[in-house]
Amino acid sequence: MNVTVRLFARARELAGQSEVCVNVPEGLTVAELRHRLGQTCPELKSLLPHLMFAVDNEYVSEARCLGPTVEVAAFPPVSGG
C-alpha cells in the first residue's frame, strides 16, 4: 500500500515538497514508517529521530500500526518563547 506523509515546517523545507509517498506493507508501524521515510527521502535523515507523527489528526506512538486509509502527518519539534 502507499502511505502519503504530509510534511510540515522544517521537514517540508528539507524535503523540498509538502508530501512524500512511501510504499509500505499494510500493518506497518510508525517506527517502521520512520525508517522507510528516511530511505524514500534521504534529505530528512537528520530530522527523522525528532519527528512526531499524527495519524488521522491524533498524535501517535511508534507502535501504532497503519492501515490503508490513514492520513499521516510528520511534524518536527517546535519551540517558542
C-alpha positions, -999 to +999 in steps of 0.1 A: +000+000+000+011+036-005+011+060+025+012+097+019+030+115+046+023+152+049+053+172+059+053+204+079+078+232+088+115+222+086+106+187+073+089+203+043+119+226+037+144+198+038+124+175+016+115+203-009+079+191-010+048+190+012+041+153+008+061+121+004+046+089-008+060+058+008+052+022-004+048+000+027+031-032+037-003-030+055+001-031+092+035-013+093+042+006+125+050+042+128+086+032+138+090+013+106+074+041+086+100+065+101+128+042+088+112+038+053+107+076+051+144+080+055+150+056+026+125+073+004+135+109+013+172+109+025+171+147+029+151+140+061+175+117+078+189+143+102+154+152+113+138+118+114+147+109+151+129+141+162+098+139+141+064+135+158+037+116+138+000+121+137-024+095+122-059+107+114-053+140+132-041+124+165-005+122+177+005+085+180+033+063+194+059+044+175+039+012+180+008+024+161+000+002+131-010+018+099-040+008+077-047+015+041-068+046+045-050+065+072-039+101+070-003+106+082+015+138+091+050+144+103+059+174+125+094+185+137+097+197+173+087+233+178+099+257+204+087+291+213+090+318+238 
